Amino acid sequence: MNMESSDLQASHDFFEHWLKAYEATCGRIIDMPILGPSREGADKLRKNFEATINMHAAWAQSLANYQSAFMEASQKTQEEVEKRIAGGVSPSSYKGYYDLWMETYSKTFKEFLKSRFFASDLARLTSNSMDFQKSSRVLIEENFLRPANLPTRTELDDLSKEVYLLKKQVKELVRGQGKSATRK
């Protein structure tokens, strides 16, 4: 086993151990039922914390997967350089090596980005990011905007919808008056 693959495996192993340790410790605390008058607020904080952990775990896994593709491309480039040197042809310039490097990395990452694995990984990261964004928005609205008497996103959306409907009604009234004026 070469050094690159052992380092890569070590980082994957570390991530897996960290995730198991989190689930065995903090995960249990988060899943505890919340009682008392502050139950609703504490539950929202818990959900936000859980969304944060899930998003960071998905992000870390995604980075590890990119690292795997990067290491594979590096290995392929090194093997191709060794083949060329063994065959008596060596990259005579930096441009030749650069072209070889670009070709190898492009092929490797193209394969990686077309894989179902990448698609599911990206979907999981996007989903966890959206969950984090939603739970953070709820916390910000309830803990900062409402107490400061500032409008929330929901209130702004409602106002925008109402303004749209009022503009539509005004246009219809103007058209109706224009038609009645032409009839007289």
C-alpha positions in Angstrom: 0.0 0.0 0.0 1.5 3.3 -1.0 1.6 6.4 1.2 -1.1 8.3 -0.6 -3.8 5.6 -0.3 -3.0 5.0 3.3 -3.3 8.7 4.1 -6.6 8.7 2.2 -7.9 5.7 4.1 -6.8 7.2 7.4 -8.8 10.4 6.7 -11.9 8.3 5.8 -11.4 6.2 9.0 -11.1 9.3 11.1 -14.3 10.7 9.7 -16.2 7.5 10.3 -14.9 7.3 13.9 -15.8 10.9 14.5 -19.3 10.3 13.2 -19.8 7.2 15.3 -18.5 9.1 18.4 -20.9 12.0 17.7 -23.9 9.7 17.4 -22.9 7.9 20.6 -22.5 11.0 22.6 -24.0 14.3 21.4 -26.6 12.5 19.3 -28.1 10.9 22.4 -28.3 14.3 24.1 -30.0 15.9 21.1 -32.6 13.1 21.0 -33.7 13.6 24.7 -37.2 14.9 25.1 -37.5 18.5 26.1 -40.0 19.5 28.8 -41.2 22.7 30.4 -42.3 26.1 29.2 -39.2 26.7 26.9 -39.8 23.4 25.2 -40.7 24.9 21.8 -37.7 27.2 21.6 -35.3 24.5 22.9 -36.7 22.1 20.3 -35.9 24.6 17.5 -32.4 25.1 18.8 -32.0 21.3 18.9 -33.2 21.0 15.3 -30.8 23.7 14.2 -27.9 22.1 16.0 -28.7 18.7 14.4 -29.1 20.4 11.0 -25.7 22.1 11.5 -24.0 18.8 12.3 -25.6 17.0 9.4 -24.6 19.7 7.0 -21.0 19.7 8.2 -20.9 15.9 8.1 -22.1 15.9 4.5 -19.6 18.6 3.7 -16.8 16.7 5.2 -17.8 13.5 3.4 -18.0 15.4 0.1 -14.5 16.8 0.7 -13.2 13.3 1.4 -14.7 12.1 -1.9 -13.1 15.0 -3.8 -9.8 14.1 -2.1 -10.3 10.5 -3.4 -10.7 11.7 -6.9 -7.7 14.0 -6.6 -5.6 11.2 -5.3 -6.7 8.9 -8.1 -5.8 11.5 -10.7 -2.4 12.1 -9.0 -1.7 8.4 -9.1 -2.7 8.1 -12.8 -0.5 11.0 -13.7 2.4 9.6 -11.8 1.9 6.2 -13.5 1.8 7.8 -17.0 4.9 9.8 -16.3 6.7 6.6 -15.2 5.5 4.8 -18.3 6.9 7.5 -20.5 10.2 7.6 -18.8 10.5 3.8 -18.9 9.7 3.9 -22.6 12.5 6.3 -23.3 10.2 9.2 -23.8 10.2 11.8 -21.1 8.3 15.0 -20.9 10.9 17.3 -22.4 9.3 20.5 -21.2 7.0 21.7 -18.5 4.3 22.2 -21.2 4.3 18.5 -22.0 4.0 17.6 -18.3 1.3 20.2 -17.9 -0.7 18.8 -20.9 -0.4 15.3 -19.5 -1.5 16.5 -16.0 -4.5 18.4 -17.4 -5.6 15.4 -19.6 -5.4 12.9 -16.7 -7.1 15.1 -14.2 -9.8 16.1 -16.7 -10.6 12.5 -17.4 -10.6 11.4 -13.8 -12.8 14.3 -12.6 -15.1 13.9 -15.6 -15.7 10.3 -14.6 -16.1 11.3 -10.9 -18.6 14.0 -11.7 -20.7 11.7 -14.0 -20.9 9.0 -11.4 -24.1 8.2 -9.5 -22.1 8.4 -6.3 -21.3 12.1 -6.9 -24.9 12.9 -7.7 -26.2 11.2 -4.5 -23.4 12.9 -2.5 -24.3 16.3 -3.9 -28.0 15.7 -3.3 -27.3 14.8 0.3 -25.1 17.9 0.8 -27.7 20.2 -0.8 -30.5 18.7 1.2 -28.6 19.1 4.5 -27.6 22.7 3.5 -31.3 23.5 2.8 -32.4 22.0 6.2 -29.7 24.1 7.9 -30.8 27.2 6.1 -34.5 26.7 7.0 -33.8 26.0 10.7 -31.5 29.0 10.9 -34.1 31.3 9.3 -36.6 30.2 11.9 -34.2 30.9 14.8 -33.2 34.3 13.4 -36.8 35.4 12.8 -38.0 34.3 16.3 -34.9 35.4 18.3 -33.8 38.5 16.5 -36.4 39.9 14.0 -39.6 39.6 16.0 -38.2 41.0 19.3 -36.7 43.9 17.4 -40.0 44.5 15.7 -38.5 43.9 12.3 -40.5 42.2 9.5 -39.9 38.5 8.9 -39.6 36.8 5.6 -43.1 35.4 5.8 -44.5 38.9 6.6 -42.6 40.4 3.6 -43.9 37.6 1.3 -47.4 38.3 2.5 -47.0 42.0 1.8 -45.6 41.4 -1.6 -48.5 39.1 -2.5 -51.0 41.7 -1.2 -49.3 44.5 -3.2 -49.4 42.3 -6.3 -53.1 41.6 -5.9 -53.9 45.3 -5.3 -52.0 46.3 -8.5 -53.9 43.7 -10.4 -57.3 45.0 -9.1 -56.3 48.6 -10.0 -55.4 47.6 -13.5 -58.8 45.8 -13.9 -60.6 48.9 -12.5 -58.7 51.1 -14.9 -59.5 48.8 -17.9 -63.2 48.8 -16.8 -63.4 52.6 -16.6 -61.7 52.8 -20.0 -64.3 50.5 -21.6 -67.2 52.3 -20.0 -65.9 55.7 -21.2 -65.6 54.5 -24.8 -69.2 53.2 -24.6 -70.7 56.6 -23.7 
